[in-house]
Amino acid sequence: MSHATSLRRAPVQRRSAERLTRILDACADLLDEVGYDDLSTRAVALRAGVPIGSVYRFFGNKRQMADSLAQRNLERYAERVTGRLQEAEGGGWRAALDVVLDEYLEMKRTAPGFSLVDFGNQIPVGARHTEPNTRVADSLTDLLSGYLGREPDEDLRRTFLIAVETADSLVHLAFRVSPEGDEKIIEEMRELLRAYLARVLDQGRAGRRTEDGLRGGRLTGRVAAR
């Protein structure tokens, strides 16, 4: 558990960690039932079956609680993507893209509270470098760089940030059009992202192959000259 940035006090005992889990679960359920505006720390405490003081032990207000839920969503999303990628090892970036999108869409449709909070986009918090889509892009860069055989450098982070911003906008459009996500919009989004990432990732791979070939050619030439 790494929600420390939005917690007043991190749990140190198992009992305290379980109480925090109940609080966040209750927060997620109530978000689906009443929305963020009508969410209250008192209602969360009642639903979680804990004293109101237990909620304030962890959170100063409902915004901090929602942000902690968003961070937990991101951690669970990363775990799901990691598990799927291990099963689809060797499928290249196109297979990885499908995993990333499929797991996000599945959480959008089934995870309590996710449709309102997801990774914090509806309730953005923090400074520019901690904005939700930047957090997601950084997480995906760290997660996928090894899988793609790329360094997690600024170019790759920018590439994933552009892809995440694009996907975020189009997924929200798809779910505005249809409660389950309009499939035609989702497929158009997949095609758009595939075209963009093919230009960036395939070009980068081709460039590295060319550079490796040139180095190999120079080495061969030096050996032949001897």
PyMOL commands that place a pseudoatom at each C-alpha (Angstrom):
pseudoatom trace, name=CA, resn=MET, resi=1, chain=A, elem=C, hetatm=0, pos=[0.000, 0.000, 0.000]
pseudoatom trace, name=CA, resn=SER, resi=2, chain=A, elem=C, hetatm=0, pos=[1.509, 3.341, -1.054]
pseudoatom trace, name=CA, resn=HIS, resi=3, chain=A, elem=C, hetatm=0, pos=[-1.205, 5.976, -0.611]
pseudoatom trace, name=CA, resn=ALA, resi=4, chain=A, elem=C, hetatm=0, pos=[1.085, 7.901, 1.741]
pseudoatom trace, name=CA, resn=THR, resi=5, chain=A, elem=C, hetatm=0, pos=[0.917, 11.179, -0.202]
pseudoatom trace, name=CA, resn=SER, resi=6, chain=A, elem=C, hetatm=0, pos=[-2.782, 11.622, 0.641]
pseudoatom trace, name=CA, resn=LEU, resi=7, chain=A, elem=C, hetatm=0, pos=[-2.755, 10.086, 4.131]
pseudoatom trace, name=CA, resn=ARG, resi=8, chain=A, elem=C, hetatm=0, pos=[-2.431, 12.024, 7.343]
pseudoatom trace, name=CA, resn=ARG, resi=9, chain=A, elem=C, hetatm=0, pos=[-0.970, 8.922, 8.927]
pseudoatom trace, name=CA, resn=ALA, resi=10, chain=A, elem=C, hetatm=0, pos=[0.029, 5.675, 7.245]
pseudoatom trace, name=CA, resn=PRO, resi=11, chain=A, elem=C, hetatm=0, pos=[-1.216, 2.448, 8.859]
pseudoatom trace, name=CA, resn=VAL, resi=12, chain=A, elem=C, hetatm=0, pos=[1.504, 0.503, 10.633]
pseudoatom trace, name=CA, resn=GLN, resi=13, chain=A, elem=C, hetatm=0, pos=[-0.501, -2.424, 11.998]
pseudoatom trace, name=CA, resn=ARG, resi=14, chain=A, elem=C, hetatm=0, pos=[-2.567, -4.979, 10.116]
pseudoatom trace, name=CA, resn=ARG, resi=15, chain=A, elem=C, hetatm=0, pos=[-5.716, -3.948, 11.956]
pseudoatom trace, name=CA, resn=SER, resi=16, chain=A, elem=C, hetatm=0, pos=[-5.188, -0.314, 10.976]
pseudoatom trace, name=CA, resn=ALA, resi=17, chain=A, elem=C, hetatm=0, pos=[-4.511, -1.280, 7.330]
pseudoatom trace, name=CA, resn=GLU, resi=18, chain=A, elem=C, hetatm=0, pos=[-7.713, -3.326, 7.237]
pseudoatom trace, name=CA, resn=ARG, resi=19, chain=A, elem=C, hetatm=0, pos=[-9.647, -0.353, 8.625]
pseudoatom trace, name=CA, resn=LEU, resi=20, chain=A, elem=C, hetatm=0, pos=[-8.207, 1.891, 5.904]
pseudoatom trace, name=CA, resn=THR, resi=21, chain=A, elem=C, hetatm=0, pos=[-9.254, -0.658, 3.283]
pseudoatom trace, name=CA, resn=ARG, resi=22, chain=A, elem=C, hetatm=0, pos=[-12.822, -0.648, 4.644]
pseudoatom trace, name=CA, resn=ILE, resi=23, chain=A, elem=C, hetatm=0, pos=[-12.888, 3.147, 4.561]
pseudoatom trace, name=CA, resn=LEU, resi=24, chain=A, elem=C, hetatm=0, pos=[-11.738, 3.283, 0.931]
pseudoatom trace, name=CA, resn=ASP, resi=25, chain=A, elem=C, hetatm=0, pos=[-14.149, 0.506, -0.069]
pseudoatom trace, name=CA, resn=ALA, resi=26, chain=A, elem=C, hetatm=0, pos=[-17.008, 2.429, 1.551]
pseudoatom trace, name=CA, resn=CYS, resi=27, chain=A, elem=C, hetatm=0, pos=[-15.899, 5.616, -0.187]
pseudoatom trace, name=CA, resn=ALA, resi=28, chain=A, elem=C, hetatm=0, pos=[-15.945, 3.840, -3.564]
pseudoatom trace, name=CA, resn=ASP, resi=29, chain=A, elem=C, hetatm=0, pos=[-19.430, 2.385, -3.000]
pseudoatom trace, name=CA, resn=LEU, resi=30, chain=A, elem=C, hetatm=0, pos=[-20.869, 5.721, -1.891]
pseudoatom trace, name=CA, resn=LEU, resi=31, chain=A, elem=C, hetatm=0, pos=[-19.374, 7.532, -4.856]
pseudoatom trace, name=CA, resn=ASP, resi=32, chain=A, elem=C, hetatm=0, pos=[-21.425, 5.266, -7.129]
pseudoatom trace, name=CA, resn=GLU, resi=33, chain=A, elem=C, hetatm=0, pos=[-24.542, 5.785, -5.005]
pseudoatom trace, name=CA, resn=VAL, resi=34, chain=A, elem=C, hetatm=0, pos=[-24.540, 9.506, -4.205]
pseudoatom trace, name=CA, resn=GLY, resi=35, chain=A, elem=C, hetatm=0, pos=[-21.732, 11.102, -6.253]
pseudoatom trace, name=CA, resn=TYR, resi=36, chain=A, elem=C, hetatm=0, pos=[-18.817, 13.205, -5.069]
pseudoatom trace, name=CA, resn=ASP, resi=37, chain=A, elem=C, hetatm=0, pos=[-20.766, 16.339, -4.143]
pseudoatom trace, name=CA, resn=ASP, resi=38, chain=A, elem=C, hetatm=0, pos=[-22.974, 14.460, -1.655]
pseudoatom trace, name=CA, resn=LEU, resi=39, chain=A, elem=C, hetatm=0, pos=[-20.165, 12.277, -0.322]
pseudoatom trace, name=CA, resn=SER, resi=40, chain=A, elem=C, hetatm=0, pos=[-19.324, 12.919, 3.335]
pseudoatom trace, name=CA, resn=THR, resi=41, chain=A, elem=C, hetatm=0, pos=[-16.758, 11.587, 5.748]
pseudoatom trace, name=CA, resn=ARG, resi=42, chain=A, elem=C, hetatm=0, pos=[-19.550, 10.794, 8.216]
pseudoatom trace, name=CA, resn=ALA, resi=43, chain=A, elem=C, hetatm=0, pos=[-21.428, 8.681, 5.667]
pseudoatom trace, name=CA, resn=VAL, resi=44, chain=A, elem=C, hetatm=0, pos=[-18.214, 6.851, 4.803]
pseudoatom trace, name=CA, resn=ALA, resi=45, chain=A, elem=C, hetatm=0, pos=[-17.531, 6.115, 8.466]
pseudoatom trace, name=CA, resn=LEU, resi=46, chain=A, elem=C, hetatm=0, pos=[-21.074, 4.783, 8.899]
pseudoatom trace, name=CA, resn=ARG, resi=47, chain=A, elem=C, hetatm=0, pos=[-20.843, 2.575, 5.808]
pseudoatom trace, name=CA, resn=ALA, resi=48, chain=A, elem=C, hetatm=0, pos=[-17.390, 1.280, 6.805]
pseudoatom trace, name=CA, resn=GLY, resi=49, chain=A, elem=C, hetatm=0, pos=[-18.543, 0.564, 10.351]
pseudoatom trace, name=CA, resn=VAL, resi=50, chain=A, elem=C, hetatm=0, pos=[-15.791, 2.651, 11.945]
pseudoatom trace, name=CA, resn=PRO, resi=51, chain=A, elem=C, hetatm=0, pos=[-15.824, 5.702, 14.246]
pseudoatom trace, name=CA, resn=ILE, resi=52, chain=A, elem=C, hetatm=0, pos=[-15.651, 9.055, 12.461]
pseudoatom trace, name=CA, resn=GLY, resi=53, chain=A, elem=C, hetatm=0, pos=[-12.360, 9.638, 14.264]
pseudoatom trace, name=CA, resn=SER, resi=54, chain=A, elem=C, hetatm=0, pos=[-10.870, 6.705, 12.346]
pseudoatom trace, name=CA, resn=VAL, resi=55, chain=A, elem=C, hetatm=0, pos=[-11.614, 8.456, 9.053]
pseudoatom trace, name=CA, resn=TYR, resi=56, chain=A, elem=C, hetatm=0, pos=[-10.016, 11.691, 10.269]
pseudoatom trace, name=CA, resn=ARG, resi=57, chain=A, elem=C, hetatm=0, pos=[-7.037, 9.710, 11.506]
pseudoatom trace, name=CA, resn=PHE, resi=58, chain=A, elem=C, hetatm=0, pos=[-6.229, 9.032, 7.843]
pseudoatom trace, name=CA, resn=PHE, resi=59, chain=A, elem=C, hetatm=0, pos=[-7.870, 11.916, 5.957]
pseudoatom trace, name=CA, resn=GLY, resi=60, chain=A, elem=C, hetatm=0, pos=[-8.464, 15.589, 6.638]
pseudoatom trace, name=CA, resn=ASN, resi=61, chain=A, elem=C, hetatm=0, pos=[-11.391, 15.792, 4.208]
pseudoatom trace, name=CA, resn=LYS, resi=62, chain=A, elem=C, hetatm=0, pos=[-13.243, 13.875, 1.508]
pseudoatom trace, name=CA, resn=ARG, resi=63, chain=A, elem=C, hetatm=0, pos=[-10.977, 15.198, -1.241]
pseudoatom trace, name=CA, resn=GLN, resi=64, chain=A, elem=C, hetatm=0, pos=[-7.952, 13.534, 0.363]
pseudoatom trace, name=CA, resn=MET, resi=65, chain=A, elem=C, hetatm=0, pos=[-9.986, 10.357, 0.714]
pseudoatom trace, name=CA, resn=ALA, resi=66, chain=A, elem=C, hetatm=0, pos=[-10.966, 10.413, -2.962]
pseudoatom trace, name=CA, resn=ASP, resi=67, chain=A, elem=C, hetatm=0, pos=[-7.345, 11.033, -3.952]
pseudoatom trace, name=CA, resn=SER, resi=68, chain=A, elem=C, hetatm=0, pos=[-6.223, 8.039, -1.895]
pseudoatom trace, name=CA, resn=LEU, resi=69, chain=A, elem=C, hetatm=0, pos=[-8.862, 5.946, -3.644]
pseudoatom trace, name=CA, resn=ALA, resi=70, chain=A, elem=C, hetatm=0, pos=[-7.533, 7.190, -6.996]
pseudoatom trace, name=CA, resn=GLN, resi=71, chain=A, elem=C, hetatm=0, pos=[-3.992, 6.178, -6.021]
pseudoatom trace, name=CA, resn=ARG, resi=72, chain=A, elem=C, hetatm=0, pos=[-5.228, 2.744, -4.965]
pseudoatom trace, name=CA, resn=ASN, resi=73, chain=A, elem=C, hetatm=0, pos=[-6.986, 2.433, -8.324]
pseudoatom trace, name=CA, resn=LEU, resi=74, chain=A, elem=C, hetatm=0, pos=[-3.709, 3.179, -10.104]
pseudoatom trace, name=CA, resn=GLU, resi=75, chain=A, elem=C, hetatm=0, pos=[-1.837, 0.594, -8.034]
pseudoatom trace, name=CA, resn=ARG, resi=76, chain=A, elem=C, hetatm=0, pos=[-4.471, -2.064, -8.740]
pseudoatom trace, name=CA, resn=TYR, resi=77, chain=A, elem=C, hetatm=0, pos=[-4.489, -1.147, -12.422]
pseudoatom trace, name=CA, resn=ALA, resi=78, chain=A, elem=C, hetatm=0, pos=[-0.705, -1.531, -12.600]
pseudoatom trace, name=CA, resn=GLU, resi=79, chain=A, elem=C, hetatm=0, pos=[-0.966, -4.933, -10.919]
pseudoatom trace, name=CA, resn=ARG, resi=80, chain=A, elem=C, hetatm=0, pos=[-3.603, -6.091, -13.397]
pseudoatom trace, name=CA, resn=VAL, resi=81, chain=A, elem=C, hetatm=0, pos=[-1.603, -4.871, -16.395]
pseudoatom trace, name=CA, resn=THR, resi=82, chain=A, elem=C, hetatm=0, pos=[1.555, -6.520, -15.070]
pseudoatom trace, name=CA, resn=GLY, resi=83, chain=A, elem=C, hetatm=0, pos=[-0.237, -9.851, -14.634]
pseudoatom trace, name=CA, resn=ARG, resi=84, chain=A, elem=C, hetatm=0, pos=[-1.679, -9.741, -18.150]
pseudoatom trace, name=CA, resn=LEU, resi=85, chain=A, elem=C, hetatm=0, pos=[1.648, -8.782, -19.708]
pseudoatom trace, name=CA, resn=GLN, resi=86, chain=A, elem=C, hetatm=0, pos=[3.332, -11.748, -18.066]
pseudoatom trace, name=CA, resn=GLU, resi=87, chain=A, elem=C, hetatm=0, pos=[0.759, -13.992, -19.723]
pseudoatom trace, name=CA, resn=ALA, resi=88, chain=A, elem=C, hetatm=0, pos=[1.219, -12.293, -23.132]
pseudoatom trace, name=CA, resn=GLU, resi=89, chain=A, elem=C, hetatm=0, pos=[5.008, -12.060, -23.015]
pseudoatom trace, name=CA, resn=GLY, resi=90, chain=A, elem=C, hetatm=0, pos=[6.587, -11.514, -26.423]
pseudoatom trace, name=CA, resn=GLY, resi=91, chain=A, elem=C, hetatm=0, pos=[3.536, -9.943, -28.045]
pseudoatom trace, name=CA, resn=GLY, resi=92, chain=A, elem=C, hetatm=0, pos=[5.203, -6.597, -28.730]
pseudoatom trace, name=CA, resn=TRP, resi=93, chain=A, elem=C, hetatm=0, pos=[3.851, -3.132, -28.059]
pseudoatom trace, name=CA, resn=ARG, resi=94, chain=A, elem=C, hetatm=0, pos=[0.578, -3.740, -29.922]
pseudoatom trace, name=CA, resn=ALA, resi=95, chain=A, elem=C, hetatm=0, pos=[-0.336, -6.579, -27.566]
pseudoatom trace, name=CA, resn=ALA, resi=96, chain=A, elem=C, hetatm=0, pos=[0.741, -4.385, -24.641]
pseudoatom trace, name=CA, resn=LEU, resi=97, chain=A, elem=C, hetatm=0, pos=[-1.513, -1.569, -25.884]
pseudoatom trace, name=CA, resn=ASP, resi=98, chain=A, elem=C, hetatm=0, pos=[-4.518, -3.899, -25.968]
pseudoatom trace, name=CA, resn=VAL, resi=99, chain=A, elem=C, hetatm=0, pos=[-3.772, -5.045, -22.413]
pseudoatom trace, name=CA, resn=VAL, resi=100, chain=A, elem=C, hetatm=0, pos=[-3.441, -1.460, -21.154]
pseudoatom trace, name=CA, resn=LEU, resi=101, chain=A, elem=C, hetatm=0, pos=[-6.720, -0.404, -22.783]
pseudoatom trace, name=CA, resn=ASP, resi=102, chain=A, elem=C, hetatm=0, pos=[-8.678, -3.564, -21.948]
pseudoatom trace, name=CA, resn=GLU, resi=103, chain=A, elem=C, hetatm=0, pos=[-7.787, -3.433, -18.253]
pseudoatom trace, name=CA, resn=TYR, resi=104, chain=A, elem=C, hetatm=0, pos=[-8.679, 0.260, -18.049]
pseudoatom trace, name=CA, resn=LEU, resi=105, chain=A, elem=C, hetatm=0, pos=[-12.039, -0.327, -19.737]
pseudoatom trace, name=CA, resn=GLU, resi=106, chain=A, elem=C, hetatm=0, pos=[-12.769, -3.286, -17.463]
pseudoatom trace, name=CA, resn=MET, resi=107, chain=A, elem=C, hetatm=0, pos=[-12.115, -1.183, -14.357]
pseudoatom trace, name=CA, resn=LYS, resi=108, chain=A, elem=C, hetatm=0, pos=[-14.186, 1.643, -15.825]
pseudoatom trace, name=CA, resn=ARG, resi=109, chain=A, elem=C, hetatm=0, pos=[-17.108, -0.761, -16.163]
pseudoatom trace, name=CA, resn=THR, resi=110, chain=A, elem=C, hetatm=0, pos=[-16.808, -2.787, -12.963]
pseudoatom trace, name=CA, resn=ALA, resi=111, chain=A, elem=C, hetatm=0, pos=[-14.628, -1.199, -10.221]
pseudoatom trace, name=CA, resn=PRO, resi=112, chain=A, elem=C, hetatm=0, pos=[-16.717, 0.601, -7.555]
pseudoatom trace, name=CA, resn=GLY, resi=113, chain=A, elem=C, hetatm=0, pos=[-16.289, 4.376, -7.658]
pseudoatom trace, name=CA, resn=PHE, resi=114, chain=A, elem=C, hetatm=0, pos=[-13.976, 4.194, -10.672]
pseudoatom trace, name=CA, resn=SER, resi=115, chain=A, elem=C, hetatm=0, pos=[-16.379, 5.878, -13.077]
pseudoatom trace, name=CA, resn=LEU, resi=116, chain=A, elem=C, hetatm=0, pos=[-16.248, 9.036, -10.939]
pseudoatom trace, name=CA, resn=VAL, resi=117, chain=A, elem=C, hetatm=0, pos=[-12.677, 9.048, -9.641]
pseudoatom trace, name=CA, resn=ASP, resi=118, chain=A, elem=C, hetatm=0, pos=[-10.636, 6.635, -11.821]
pseudoatom trace, name=CA, resn=PHE, resi=119, chain=A, elem=C, hetatm=0, pos=[-7.011, 7.782, -11.283]
pseudoatom trace, name=CA, resn=GLY, resi=120, chain=A, elem=C, hetatm=0, pos=[-8.027, 11.239, -10.073]
pseudoatom trace, name=CA, resn=ASN, resi=121, chain=A, elem=C, hetatm=0, pos=[-8.966, 12.951, -13.325]
pseudoatom trace, name=CA, resn=GLN, resi=122, chain=A, elem=C, hetatm=0, pos=[-12.381, 14.066, -12.148]
pseudoatom trace, name=CA, resn=ILE, resi=123, chain=A, elem=C, hetatm=0, pos=[-10.932, 15.386, -8.884]
pseudoatom trace, name=CA, resn=PRO, resi=124, chain=A, elem=C, hetatm=0, pos=[-7.414, 16.497, -9.880]
pseudoatom trace, name=CA, resn=VAL, resi=125, chain=A, elem=C, hetatm=0, pos=[-5.056, 17.239, -7.030]
pseudoatom trace, name=CA, resn=GLY, resi=126, chain=A, elem=C, hetatm=0, pos=[-1.461, 18.256, -6.485]
pseudoatom trace, name=CA, resn=ALA, resi=127, chain=A, elem=C, hetatm=0, pos=[1.088, 20.111, -8.545]
pseudoatom trace, name=CA, resn=ARG, resi=128, chain=A, elem=C, hetatm=0, pos=[1.530, 19.835, -12.297]
pseudoatom trace, name=CA, resn=HIS, resi=129, chain=A, elem=C, hetatm=0, pos=[3.997, 16.931, -12.103]
pseudoatom trace, name=CA, resn=THR, resi=130, chain=A, elem=C, hetatm=0, pos=[1.533, 14.943, -9.975]
pseudoatom trace, name=CA, resn=GLU, resi=131, chain=A, elem=C, hetatm=0, pos=[-1.533, 15.475, -12.177]
pseudoatom trace, name=CA, resn=PRO, resi=132, chain=A, elem=C, hetatm=0, pos=[-3.407, 12.198, -12.732]
pseudoatom trace, name=CA, resn=ASN, resi=133, chain=A, elem=C, hetatm=0, pos=[-2.503, 11.582, -16.368]
pseudoatom trace, name=CA, resn=THR, resi=134, chain=A, elem=C, hetatm=0, pos=[1.147, 12.338, -15.653]
pseudoatom trace, name=CA, resn=ARG, resi=135, chain=A, elem=C, hetatm=0, pos=[1.059, 9.795, -12.823]
pseudoatom trace, name=CA, resn=VAL, resi=136, chain=A, elem=C, hetatm=0, pos=[-0.528, 7.227, -15.135]
pseudoatom trace, name=CA, resn=ALA, resi=137, chain=A, elem=C, hetatm=0, pos=[1.950, 7.920, -17.950]
pseudoatom trace, name=CA, resn=ASP, resi=138, chain=A, elem=C, hetatm=0, pos=[4.912, 7.666, -15.591]
pseudoatom trace, name=CA, resn=SER, resi=139, chain=A, elem=C, hetatm=0, pos=[3.568, 4.407, -14.161]
pseudoatom trace, name=CA, resn=LEU, resi=140, chain=A, elem=C, hetatm=0, pos=[3.088, 2.931, -17.646]
pseudoatom trace, name=CA, resn=THR, resi=141, chain=A, elem=C, hetatm=0, pos=[6.542, 4.102, -18.745]
pseudoatom trace, name=CA, resn=ASP, resi=142, chain=A, elem=C, hetatm=0, pos=[8.178, 2.356, -15.805]
pseudoatom trace, name=CA, resn=LEU, resi=143, chain=A, elem=C, hetatm=0, pos=[5.980, -0.700, -16.296]
pseudoatom trace, name=CA, resn=LEU, resi=144, chain=A, elem=C, hetatm=0, pos=[6.385, -1.102, -20.060]
pseudoatom trace, name=CA, resn=SER, resi=145, chain=A, elem=C, hetatm=0, pos=[9.900, 0.172, -20.804]
pseudoatom trace, name=CA, resn=GLY, resi=146, chain=A, elem=C, hetatm=0, pos=[11.527, -3.175, -20.015]
pseudoatom trace, name=CA, resn=TYR, resi=147, chain=A, elem=C, hetatm=0, pos=[8.797, -5.073, -21.857]
pseudoatom trace, name=CA, resn=LEU, resi=148, chain=A, elem=C, hetatm=0, pos=[9.430, -2.888, -24.926]
pseudoatom trace, name=CA, resn=GLY, resi=149, chain=A, elem=C, hetatm=0, pos=[13.213, -3.028, -24.618]
pseudoatom trace, name=CA, resn=ARG, resi=150, chain=A, elem=C, hetatm=0, pos=[13.379, 0.769, -24.251]
pseudoatom trace, name=CA, resn=GLU, resi=151, chain=A, elem=C, hetatm=0, pos=[14.979, 3.102, -21.759]
pseudoatom trace, name=CA, resn=PRO, resi=152, chain=A, elem=C, hetatm=0, pos=[12.374, 4.972, -19.643]
pseudoatom trace, name=CA, resn=ASP, resi=153, chain=A, elem=C, hetatm=0, pos=[13.745, 8.292, -20.886]
pseudoatom trace, name=CA, resn=GLU, resi=154, chain=A, elem=C, hetatm=0, pos=[11.960, 11.618, -21.396]
pseudoatom trace, name=CA, resn=ASP, resi=155, chain=A, elem=C, hetatm=0, pos=[11.063, 10.776, -25.008]
pseudoatom trace, name=CA, resn=LEU, resi=156, chain=A, elem=C, hetatm=0, pos=[9.252, 7.606, -23.962]
pseudoatom trace, name=CA, resn=ARG, resi=157, chain=A, elem=C, hetatm=0, pos=[7.541, 9.409, -21.057]
pseudoatom trace, name=CA, resn=ARG, resi=158, chain=A, elem=C, hetatm=0, pos=[6.316, 12.129, -23.428]
pseudoatom trace, name=CA, resn=THR, resi=159, chain=A, elem=C, hetatm=0, pos=[5.068, 9.483, -25.867]
pseudoatom trace, name=CA, resn=PHE, resi=160, chain=A, elem=C, hetatm=0, pos=[3.060, 7.723, -23.177]
pseudoatom trace, name=CA, resn=LEU, resi=161, chain=A, elem=C, hetatm=0, pos=[1.740, 11.001, -21.762]
pseudoatom trace, name=CA, resn=ILE, resi=162, chain=A, elem=C, hetatm=0, pos=[0.379, 11.957, -25.193]
pseudoatom trace, name=CA, resn=ALA, resi=163, chain=A, elem=C, hetatm=0, pos=[-1.153, 8.489, -25.570]
pseudoatom trace, name=CA, resn=VAL, resi=164, chain=A, elem=C, hetatm=0, pos=[-2.698, 8.606, -22.076]
pseudoatom trace, name=CA, resn=GLU, resi=165, chain=A, elem=C, hetatm=0, pos=[-4.148, 12.107, -22.600]
pseudoatom trace, name=CA, resn=THR, resi=166, chain=A, elem=C, hetatm=0, pos=[-5.639, 10.991, -25.924]
pseudoatom trace, name=CA, resn=ALA, resi=167, chain=A, elem=C, hetatm=0, pos=[-7.079, 7.774, -24.489]
pseudoatom trace, name=CA, resn=ASP, resi=168, chain=A, elem=C, hetatm=0, pos=[-8.488, 9.605, -21.455]
pseudoatom trace, name=CA, resn=SER, resi=169, chain=A, elem=C, hetatm=0, pos=[-10.398, 12.093, -23.614]
pseudoatom trace, name=CA, resn=LEU, resi=170, chain=A, elem=C, hetatm=0, pos=[-11.793, 9.475, -25.987]
pseudoatom trace, name=CA, resn=VAL, resi=171, chain=A, elem=C, hetatm=0, pos=[-12.721, 6.961, -23.287]
pseudoatom trace, name=CA, resn=HIS, resi=172, chain=A, elem=C, hetatm=0, pos=[-14.675, 9.648, -21.453]
pseudoatom trace, name=CA, resn=LEU, resi=173, chain=A, elem=C, hetatm=0, pos=[-16.402, 10.521, -24.722]
pseudoatom trace, name=CA, resn=ALA, resi=174, chain=A, elem=C, hetatm=0, pos=[-17.268, 6.844, -25.281]
pseudoatom trace, name=CA, resn=PHE, resi=175, chain=A, elem=C, hetatm=0, pos=[-18.814, 6.584, -21.805]
pseudoatom trace, name=CA, resn=ARG, resi=176, chain=A, elem=C, hetatm=0, pos=[-20.761, 9.816, -22.251]
pseudoatom trace, name=CA, resn=VAL, resi=177, chain=A, elem=C, hetatm=0, pos=[-22.300, 8.374, -25.410]
pseudoatom trace, name=CA, resn=SER, resi=178, chain=A, elem=C, hetatm=0, pos=[-23.048, 4.971, -23.843]
pseudoatom trace, name=CA, resn=PRO, resi=179, chain=A, elem=C, hetatm=0, pos=[-23.048, 3.810, -20.197]
pseudoatom trace, name=CA, resn=GLU, resi=180, chain=A, elem=C, hetatm=0, pos=[-20.898, 0.788, -21.137]
pseudoatom trace, name=CA, resn=GLY, resi=181, chain=A, elem=C, hetatm=0, pos=[-18.662, 2.732, -23.509]
pseudoatom trace, name=CA, resn=ASP, resi=182, chain=A, elem=C, hetatm=0, pos=[-19.517, 3.194, -27.170]
pseudoatom trace, name=CA, resn=GLU, resi=183, chain=A, elem=C, hetatm=0, pos=[-17.646, 0.406, -29.005]
pseudoatom trace, name=CA, resn=LYS, resi=184, chain=A, elem=C, hetatm=0, pos=[-17.238, 2.354, -32.250]
pseudoatom trace, name=CA, resn=ILE, resi=185, chain=A, elem=C, hetatm=0, pos=[-15.552, 5.252, -30.445]
pseudoatom trace, name=CA, resn=ILE, resi=186, chain=A, elem=C, hetatm=0, pos=[-13.371, 2.811, -28.497]
pseudoatom trace, name=CA, resn=GLU, resi=187, chain=A, elem=C, hetatm=0, pos=[-12.268, 1.086, -31.714]
pseudoatom trace, name=CA, resn=GLU, resi=188, chain=A, elem=C, hetatm=0, pos=[-11.502, 4.429, -33.348]
pseudoatom trace, name=CA, resn=MET, resi=189, chain=A, elem=C, hetatm=0, pos=[-9.404, 5.268, -30.280]
pseudoatom trace, name=CA, resn=ARG, resi=190, chain=A, elem=C, hetatm=0, pos=[-7.479, 1.993, -30.631]
pseudoatom trace, name=CA, resn=GLU, resi=191, chain=A, elem=C, hetatm=0, pos=[-6.734, 2.702, -34.279]
pseudoatom trace, name=CA, resn=LEU, resi=192, chain=A, elem=C, hetatm=0, pos=[-5.621, 6.249, -33.523]
pseudoatom trace, name=CA, resn=LEU, resi=193, chain=A, elem=C, hetatm=0, pos=[-3.277, 5.093, -30.747]
pseudoatom trace, name=CA, resn=ARG, resi=194, chain=A, elem=C, hetatm=0, pos=[-1.889, 2.267, -32.875]
pseudoatom trace, name=CA, resn=ALA, resi=195, chain=A, elem=C, hetatm=0, pos=[-1.070, 4.706, -35.675]
pseudoatom trace, name=CA, resn=TYR, resi=196, chain=A, elem=C, hetatm=0, pos=[0.606, 7.175, -33.313]
pseudoatom trace, name=CA, resn=LEU, resi=197, chain=A, elem=C, hetatm=0, pos=[2.595, 4.564, -31.407]
pseudoatom trace, name=CA, resn=ALA, resi=198, chain=A, elem=C, hetatm=0, pos=[3.622, 2.799, -34.633]
pseudoatom trace, name=CA, resn=ARG, resi=199, chain=A, elem=C, hetatm=0, pos=[5.132, 6.045, -35.884]
pseudoatom trace, name=CA, resn=VAL, resi=200, chain=A, elem=C, hetatm=0, pos=[6.998, 6.628, -32.627]
pseudoatom trace, name=CA, resn=LEU, resi=201, chain=A, elem=C, hetatm=0, pos=[7.893, 3.149, -31.382]
pseudoatom trace, name=CA, resn=ASP, resi=202, chain=A, elem=C, hetatm=0, pos=[8.488, 1.389, -34.694]
pseudoatom trace, name=CA, resn=GLN, resi=203, chain=A, elem=C, hetatm=0, pos=[10.528, 4.327, -35.991]
pseudoatom trace, name=CA, resn=GLY, resi=204, chain=A, elem=C, hetatm=0, pos=[12.630, 4.287, -32.852]
pseudoatom trace, name=CA, resn=ARG, resi=205, chain=A, elem=C, hetatm=0, pos=[13.258, 0.561, -33.201]
pseudoatom trace, name=CA, resn=ALA, resi=206, chain=A, elem=C, hetatm=0, pos=[14.162, 0.947, -36.872]
pseudoatom trace, name=CA, resn=GLY, resi=207, chain=A, elem=C, hetatm=0, pos=[16.532, 3.773, -35.954]
pseudoatom trace, name=CA, resn=ARG, resi=208, chain=A, elem=C, hetatm=0, pos=[18.259, 1.600, -33.373]
pseudoatom trace, name=CA, resn=ARG, resi=209, chain=A, elem=C, hetatm=0, pos=[18.610, -1.241, -35.874]
pseudoatom trace, name=CA, resn=THR, resi=210, chain=A, elem=C, hetatm=0, pos=[20.158, 1.155, -38.388]
pseudoatom trace, name=CA, resn=GLU, resi=211, chain=A, elem=C, hetatm=0, pos=[22.545, 2.527, -35.782]
pseudoatom trace, name=CA, resn=ASP, resi=212, chain=A, elem=C, hetatm=0, pos=[23.504, -0.994, -34.731]
pseudoatom trace, name=CA, resn=GLY, resi=213, chain=A, elem=C, hetatm=0, pos=[24.057, -1.895, -38.372]
pseudoatom trace, name=CA, resn=LEU, resi=214, chain=A, elem=C, hetatm=0, pos=[26.275, 1.120, -38.938]
pseudoatom trace, name=CA, resn=ARG, resi=215, chain=A, elem=C, hetatm=0, pos=[28.318, 0.282, -35.857]
pseudoatom trace, name=CA, resn=GLY, resi=216, chain=A, elem=C, hetatm=0, pos=[28.596, -3.301, -37.041]
pseudoatom trace, name=CA, resn=GLY, resi=217, chain=A, elem=C, hetatm=0, pos=[29.650, -2.124, -40.503]
pseudoatom trace, name=CA, resn=ARG, resi=218, chain=A, elem=C, hetatm=0, pos=[32.338, 0.147, -39.086]
pseudoatom trace, name=CA, resn=LEU, resi=219, chain=A, elem=C, hetatm=0, pos=[33.606, -2.681, -36.903]
pseudoatom trace, name=CA, resn=THR, resi=220, chain=A, elem=C, hetatm=0, pos=[33.700, -5.064, -39.863]
pseudoatom trace, name=CA, resn=GLY, resi=221, chain=A, elem=C, hetatm=0, pos=[35.511, -2.491, -41.922]
pseudoatom trace, name=CA, resn=ARG, resi=222, chain=A, elem=C, hetatm=0, pos=[38.139, -1.972, -39.244]
pseudoatom trace, name=CA, resn=VAL, resi=223, chain=A, elem=C, hetatm=0, pos=[38.640, -5.742, -38.930]
pseudoatom trace, name=CA, resn=ALA, resi=224, chain=A, elem=C, hetatm=0, pos=[38.981, -6.116, -42.719]
pseudoatom trace, name=CA, resn=ALA, resi=225, chain=A, elem=C, hetatm=0, pos=[41.456, -3.220, -42.861]
pseudoatom trace, name=CA, resn=ARG, resi=226, chain=A, elem=C, hetatm=0, pos=[43.707, -5.092, -40.456]
for i in range(1, 226): cmd.bond("trace and resi %d" % i, "trace and resi %d" % (i + 1))
show_as sticks, trace
zoom trace
